[in-house]
Amino acid sequence: MRKEATGRRTVVHGQEDPRIIGLQRAVTRLRRELAGHRAKLADRQIAEEELAAVDAMARAGVPEISRLRGSLLLIAGAIGSVSALAGALAEVRKAVELFGGPPG
């Protein structure tokens, strides 16, 4: 296997970054739980759009840390007070934190 440095992360060709896999799983779980939560949420669309954006970044394999953190804030603001979604939201937050803080 060949390793290549790309910015702040190392890509091992033929092997996916475990942080990306964790992020994808966390986003999938929250999207599934949000879809199953039938109560009216005023900002549901914002949460769904940001989850889709995070999922797209993860699938591309090169998430921009500041964009990830911004999306997390919007998602948390949109659904953060819904206790039924708290566990899945915490999982997304932990997955985002594995990428570190914004540069500078």
Helices and strands as residue ranges (DSSP letters): E 3-6, E 9-12, H 18-36, H 44-60, H 65-79, G 83-85, H 86-97
